[in-house]
Amino acid sequence: MENYDRTMELVETAQDSAGKSSEQFAKYQDTVEYKLKRLQTVWEEIRTSFLNSDFFKNFIDNFTSGLEKISKTSPVKLLFSASVIAPVIYNFINTFLKTLKSASNNFIAAGKSIADNLGQGLTNGLANIVNKAVVNLTGKIAPSAKDLKKT
């Protein structure tokens, strides 16, 4: 056990290092950058899960299957079938596009709501920082934005 003291010293250094890393990460988690990256990650997960849903996968599979059948059909049968099927396809595509537009509008509304809430959170956070700085410098509470507009 001739290196016991050195080993214990290295263990202590490693533990201090781990504690400092946790402390730094905790500080980073409280930054706007971290929170925006977290928001972006969650938004990407929602978008990806929506586009990877069974609905879109099945739609793409069925559309591909239909195109394969069309490519194997003789031109005469294709022209006759097209005159019968065209209105059905038109209605299907029209309905699908309306559904897609509605879904995209919902995503846009959700994104705006997130942005509004994030903006309000940033505004409140900055106001708190400024207020704390004013209190630290002057010992008085800073006037609110509403109070400043009144004067």
Wavefront OBJ file of the C-alpha trace (Angstrom):
o trace
v 0.000 0.000 0.000
v 2.844 2.366 -0.759
v 0.701 4.435 -3.194
v -2.391 4.564 -0.972
v -2.018 8.280 -0.158
v -1.542 9.147 -3.833
v -4.543 7.013 -4.809
v -6.757 8.716 -2.226
v -5.555 12.112 -3.446
v -6.512 11.201 -7.031
v -9.903 9.880 -5.902
v -10.578 13.156 -4.087
v -9.534 15.157 -7.162
v -11.881 13.079 -9.346
v -14.777 13.617 -6.935
v -14.131 17.374 -6.833
v -13.985 17.409 -10.619
v -17.323 15.571 -10.903
v -18.909 18.000 -8.447
v -17.624 21.000 -10.397
v -18.898 19.491 -13.667
v -22.364 19.036 -12.164
v -22.280 22.581 -10.852
v -21.270 23.990 -14.259
v -23.950 21.957 -16.028
v -26.571 23.208 -13.566
v -25.518 26.787 -14.404
v -25.666 26.019 -18.131
v -29.179 24.566 -17.761
v -30.301 27.953 -16.464
v -29.151 29.816 -19.596
v -31.299 30.993 -22.497
v -29.062 29.074 -24.910
v -29.755 25.762 -23.151
v -33.477 26.431 -22.932
v -33.685 27.373 -26.635
v -31.764 24.243 -27.631
v -34.086 22.151 -25.475
v -37.119 23.806 -27.114
v -35.646 23.163 -30.558
v -35.033 19.513 -29.699
v -38.581 18.997 -28.457
v -40.011 20.751 -31.527
v -37.918 18.526 -33.832
v -39.143 15.426 -31.973
v -42.762 16.503 -32.434
v -42.249 17.299 -36.111
v -40.374 14.073 -36.777
v -42.897 11.910 -34.947
v -45.725 13.573 -36.884
v -44.060 13.006 -40.256
v -43.044 9.472 -39.288
v -46.590 8.609 -38.274
v -48.297 5.568 -39.774
v -50.690 7.872 -41.658
v -47.935 9.394 -43.780
v -46.072 6.101 -44.170
v -49.257 4.365 -45.369
v -50.091 7.248 -47.688
v -46.649 7.088 -49.313
v -46.830 3.274 -49.598
v -50.299 3.393 -51.166
v -49.345 6.193 -53.536
v -46.242 4.274 -54.637
v -48.295 1.093 -55.103
v -50.829 3.001 -57.213
v -48.095 4.448 -59.415
v -46.616 0.972 -59.891
v -50.010 -0.330 -61.050
v -50.442 2.617 -63.395
v -47.004 2.037 -64.934
v -47.972 -1.611 -65.689
v -51.335 -0.734 -67.306
v -51.760 -0.478 -71.093
v -52.239 3.069 -72.460
v -55.814 2.388 -73.710
v -56.961 1.017 -70.349
v -55.102 3.854 -68.649
v -56.951 6.531 -70.670
v -60.330 4.917 -70.036
v -59.576 4.404 -66.348
v -58.236 7.934 -66.018
v -61.523 9.459 -67.162
v -63.354 7.452 -64.520
v -60.780 7.700 -61.730
v -59.642 11.313 -62.268
v -62.505 12.904 -60.282
v -61.932 10.457 -57.419
v -58.211 11.177 -57.383
v -58.872 14.919 -57.585
v -61.220 14.782 -54.592
v -58.776 12.614 -52.636
v -55.848 14.952 -53.305
v -57.970 18.015 -52.581
v -59.120 16.554 -49.253
v -55.596 15.451 -48.395
v -54.202 18.927 -49.099
v -56.902 20.554 -46.971
v -56.061 18.154 -44.138
v -52.361 18.875 -44.539
v -53.040 22.624 -44.560
v -55.119 22.309 -41.398
v -52.384 20.262 -39.709
v -49.721 22.770 -40.743
v -51.869 25.645 -39.447
v -52.152 23.820 -36.130
v -48.375 23.389 -36.031
v -47.882 27.059 -36.870
v -50.321 28.069 -34.129
v -48.490 25.814 -31.655
v -45.163 27.300 -32.737
v -46.488 30.850 -32.300
v -47.829 29.978 -28.887
v -44.472 28.542 -27.875
v -42.688 31.616 -29.245
v -45.064 33.988 -27.434
v -44.586 32.140 -24.157
v -40.833 32.004 -24.680
v -40.753 35.715 -25.475
v -42.777 36.532 -22.369
v -40.471 34.321 -20.313
v -37.406 36.071 -21.719
v -38.930 39.480 -21.039
v -39.785 38.551 -17.456
v -36.362 36.974 -16.939
v -34.545 40.047 -18.248
v -36.753 42.310 -16.141
v -35.859 40.285 -13.045
v -32.139 40.500 -13.865
v -32.331 44.259 -14.386
v -34.359 44.689 -11.214
v -31.823 42.684 -9.190
v -28.982 44.734 -10.668
v -30.761 47.995 -9.786
v -31.455 46.757 -6.256
v -27.811 45.725 -5.852
v -26.547 49.065 -7.149
v -29.048 51.455 -5.567
v -30.797 49.503 -2.859
v -34.141 50.464 -4.463
v -36.522 48.416 -6.584
v -36.486 49.392 -10.250
v -39.713 50.853 -11.660
v -41.739 48.458 -13.833
v -42.269 49.045 -17.539
v -45.884 50.056 -16.797
v -44.678 52.685 -14.315
v -42.212 54.068 -16.858
v -44.915 54.382 -19.542
v -47.082 56.421 -17.165
v -44.434 59.142 -16.788
l 1 2 3 4 5 6 7 8 9 10 11 12 13 14 15 16 17 18 19 20 21 22 23 24 25 26 27 28 29 30 31 32 33 34 35 36 37 38 39 40 41 42 43 44 45 46 47 48 49 50 51 52 53 54 55 56 57 58 59 60 61 62 63 64 65 66 67 68 69 70 71 72 73 74 75 76 77 78 79 80 81 82 83 84 85 86 87 88 89 90 91 92 93 94 95 96 97 98 99 100 101 102 103 104 105 106 107 108 109 110 111 112 113 114 115 116 117 118 119 120 121 122 123 124 125 126 127 128 129 130 131 132 133 134 135 136 137 138 139 140 141 142 143 144 145 146 147 148 149 150 151
